[in-house]
Amino acid sequence: MTNPVTETAAAPPALAAEHFAGKLAFEADCADVHAALGAGDPGFVLLEARGPAAYARGHVPGAFNLPHRVITEEALAAWPRDTLFVVYCAGPHCNGADRAALRLARLGRRVKTMPGGMSGWVAEGFPVATGGAPGSLPAAGLAAAVAGSR
């Protein structure tokens, strides 16, 4: 019986593996970001691409606020050229993270998005920081680790 799911054949396993491996080169899951941040030195800098007001209302602890519209080489000067950035915005309904990732990539920076954004982070039940400072995960020295990667 054919339905909207089965009317288009699934990709062969080798092609599916190539596709999903490719996606992981561009994306990081909220749970993976949370685990990395909680482990100390995550190996990346987390950037929130929303504006300052949205950031102040709630953001991922440890994230720096750098709205996609103001990402420039000058704004990134504090971080080494080989820094990996993980960017997020409000969630899958928002393209701010994609815009930020595009700017970073065009500036020659390594980047992944966190497609779940704030809505995914909150849905997972992870802590949220408020105010204008990055904050940190309660059980980790995240702020020091992130500051040390600048």
C-alpha positions in Angstrom: 0.0 0.0 0.0 1.4 3.4 -1.0 1.2 6.5 1.3 3.0 9.8 1.4 5.9 8.2 3.3 6.4 5.2 1.1 5.6 6.7 -2.4 9.2 7.9 -2.6 11.7 5.1 -2.1 14.1 5.4 0.7 17.7 6.1 -0.2 20.1 3.1 -0.3 21.9 2.7 3.0 25.3 3.9 1.7 23.8 7.1 0.3 21.8 7.6 3.5 25.0 7.2 5.6 26.8 9.7 3.4 23.9 12.2 3.7 23.6 11.9 7.5 27.4 12.0 8.1 27.4 15.2 6.0 24.6 16.7 8.1 26.6 16.1 11.3 29.5 18.1 9.8 27.2 21.1 9.8 24.9 20.6 12.8 25.2 19.9 16.6 22.3 18.7 18.7 21.2 20.5 21.8 21.9 17.5 24.0 25.4 17.2 22.5 26.1 20.9 23.0 24.9 20.6 26.6 27.1 17.6 27.3 30.2 19.3 25.8 29.6 22.5 27.7 29.1 20.5 31.0 32.4 18.6 30.4 34.5 21.8 30.8 36.4 22.9 27.7 33.9 22.2 24.9 36.2 22.8 22.0 34.0 25.5 20.5 32.6 28.9 21.2 28.8 29.1 21.4 27.2 32.2 19.8 23.6 33.3 20.0 22.6 35.0 16.8 19.5 36.8 18.2 19.4 40.4 19.3 20.4 41.6 22.7 16.9 41.9 24.1 16.1 38.2 23.2 19.5 37.2 24.6 18.8 39.0 27.9 15.4 37.3 28.3 17.0 33.9 28.1 20.0 32.2 26.5 22.1 29.0 26.7 24.5 29.4 29.6 28.0 30.2 28.3 26.7 31.6 25.0 28.1 34.9 23.7 25.6 37.3 22.1 26.7 38.1 18.6 23.7 38.9 16.4 24.1 37.7 12.8 23.9 41.2 11.4 27.0 42.3 13.3 29.3 39.4 12.6 32.4 40.9 11.1 36.1 40.1 11.2 36.5 42.8 13.8 33.8 41.3 16.0 35.6 37.9 15.8 39.1 39.3 16.4 39.3 38.0 20.0 39.1 34.4 18.8 41.8 32.5 17.0 41.2 31.8 13.3 40.8 28.1 13.9 38.1 28.4 16.5 35.0 26.3 15.9 31.8 28.3 16.4 28.4 26.8 17.2 25.6 29.2 16.5 21.9 29.1 17.4 18.9 31.4 17.3 15.3 31.0 18.5 14.8 27.5 17.0 14.0 25.7 13.8 11.4 28.3 12.8 14.2 31.0 12.7 17.0 31.3 10.2 19.2 33.6 12.3 21.6 30.7 13.0 21.9 29.9 9.3 22.6 33.6 8.5 25.2 33.7 11.3 26.8 30.4 10.0 26.9 31.9 6.5 28.7 35.0 7.6 31.1 33.0 9.7 31.9 30.6 6.8 32.3 33.5 4.4 34.9 35.0 6.8 36.8 31.7 6.7 35.6 30.5 10.1 34.7 26.9 11.1 31.0 26.7 12.1 28.1 24.4 13.0 24.6 25.3 13.8 22.5 24.1 16.7 19.2 23.8 14.8 17.0 23.2 17.9 18.0 26.7 19.1 16.5 28.1 22.3 13.2 26.3 21.8 15.0 22.9 21.5 17.2 23.8 24.5 14.2 24.6 26.7 12.3 21.5 25.4 15.2 19.3 26.6 14.8 20.9 30.1 18.3 22.4 30.1 19.1 25.5 32.2 18.6 29.0 30.8 20.7 32.1 31.7 19.2 35.6 31.7 20.7 39.0 31.5 23.5 40.4 29.3 26.4 38.1 30.5 27.1 34.6 29.2 26.5 32.8 32.5 27.5 29.2 33.0 26.1 25.8 33.6 25.8 25.3 37.3 28.1 22.2 37.7 30.8 23.3 35.3 33.5 25.9 35.0 32.1 26.8 31.6 32.6 30.5 31.8 36.3 30.1 32.4 36.6 27.5 29.7 34.8 29.7 27.1 36.7 32.8 28.2 40.0 30.9 27.9 39.1 30.0 24.3 38.9 33.7 23.3 
